[in-house]
Amino acid sequence: MIIVDTNVIAYLFIRGELSENAKRLLTRDPEWISPYLWRSEFRNVLARYMRKGDLSYKDAMLLMEEAENLLQNMEYLTKSERVLELVSKSDCSAYDCEFVALAYELNLKLYTSDRRLLKSFPDITVSLREI
């Protein structure tokens, strides 16, 4: 069981530089956990692809459905106090700190390709590039 941030989810469902790494990670550990925030962030990723003409509405909906199925019953709320505490100790956004807070709360590693998260929280994060 691992925590994944939205960029890992996006690489799994949308072809990109680290898509093969995301697939290997899923094979290695298929129990992915994320804060509910991943949904809004992933929708935003899909919206960008739709606006660029790289993804149709229908395809975006299918990808969203697949991602929701993957993370079904594996989504958690994070505590605002913990998120803001992590924000105060880093230069990461509150959005990013939601994933970190969940990782600390559940004592699990957070997989990400976000360099700022990797630098700010090296004790709890793992680079998707290393998979």
C-alpha positions in Angstrom: 0.0 0.0 0.0 1.4 3.4 -1.1 0.3 7.0 -1.4 0.4 8.4 -4.9 0.0 12.0 -6.0 -1.9 13.2 -9.0 1.1 13.3 -11.3 1.6 9.5 -10.8 -2.1 8.9 -11.5 -1.9 11.1 -14.6 1.2 9.2 -15.9 -0.6 5.9 -15.5 -3.6 7.0 -17.6 -2.1 9.6 -19.9 1.0 8.7 -22.0 4.0 10.7 -20.8 7.7 10.5 -19.9 7.1 8.5 -16.8 4.1 6.4 -17.9 6.2 3.1 -17.9 7.4 3.9 -14.4 3.8 4.4 -13.2 2.8 1.1 -14.8 5.7 -0.7 -13.1 4.7 0.9 -9.8 1.1 -0.3 -10.1 2.4 -3.8 -10.9 4.7 -3.7 -7.9 2.1 -2.3 -5.5 -1.5 -2.2 -6.8 -3.0 -0.7 -3.6 -2.8 3.1 -4.3 -4.1 5.6 -1.8 -4.6 9.3 -2.2 -6.5 12.2 -0.6 -9.8 13.1 -2.2 -8.0 16.2 -3.7 -6.6 13.9 -6.5 -10.0 14.0 -8.2 -10.0 17.7 -8.7 -6.4 17.8 -9.7 -6.8 15.0 -12.2 -9.9 16.6 -13.7 -7.8 19.7 -14.2 -5.1 17.6 -16.0 -7.8 16.1 -18.3 -9.2 19.6 -18.9 -5.8 20.8 -20.1 -5.6 17.9 -22.6 -9.1 18.5 -23.8 -8.5 22.2 -24.4 -5.3 21.4 -26.3 -7.3 19.0 -28.5 -5.3 16.0 -27.3 -8.3 14.4 -25.6 -12.0 14.3 -26.4 -14.6 14.7 -23.8 -15.6 11.1 -24.1 -12.0 9.9 -23.7 -11.5 12.2 -20.7 -14.6 10.7 -19.1 -13.3 7.2 -19.7 -10.0 8.0 -18.1 -11.6 9.7 -15.1 -13.8 6.6 -14.6 -10.8 4.3 -14.8 -8.9 6.3 -12.3 -11.9 6.5 -10.0 -12.2 2.7 -10.2 -8.5 2.3 -9.3 -8.8 4.5 -6.2 -12.3 3.4 -5.2 -12.4 3.1 -1.4 -8.8 4.2 -1.2 -9.4 7.9 -0.8 -8.9 9.8 2.5 -9.6 13.2 4.0 -6.6 15.0 5.4 -6.5 17.2 8.5 -6.2 20.9 7.9 -3.9 21.4 10.9 -1.4 18.9 9.6 -1.5 20.2 6.1 -0.9 23.8 7.2 1.9 22.7 9.6 3.6 21.1 6.6 3.1 24.2 4.5 4.7 26.3 7.2 7.8 24.0 7.1 8.2 24.0 3.3 7.7 26.0 0.2 5.1 23.4 -1.1 1.5 24.3 -1.8 -1.3 23.3 0.5 -2.5 21.0 -2.3 0.9 19.1 -2.4 1.0 19.0 1.4 -2.3 17.1 1.5 -0.5 14.2 0.0 2.4 14.5 2.4 0.1 14.8 5.4 -1.7 11.6 4.4 1.6 9.8 4.0 2.7 10.8 7.4 -0.7 10.0 8.9 -0.7 6.5 7.5 3.1 6.0 7.7 3.4 5.2 4.1 5.7 6.4 1.3 4.4 9.0 -1.1 5.4 8.4 -4.7 5.7 11.5 -6.9 7.6 13.1 -9.7 7.3 16.6 -8.0 10.9 17.8 -7.4 9.8 20.3 -4.7 8.0 17.5 -2.7 11.0 15.2 -3.1 13.4 17.9 -1.9 11.2 19.2 1.0 10.2 15.8 2.4 12.9 13.3 1.5 12.1 11.0 4.4 8.6 10.2 3.2 8.7 10.7 -0.6 10.0 8.4 -3.4 10.7 9.6 -6.9 8.6 8.0 -9.6 11.8 8.2 -11.7 13.4 5.6 -9.5 10.8 2.9 -10.3 
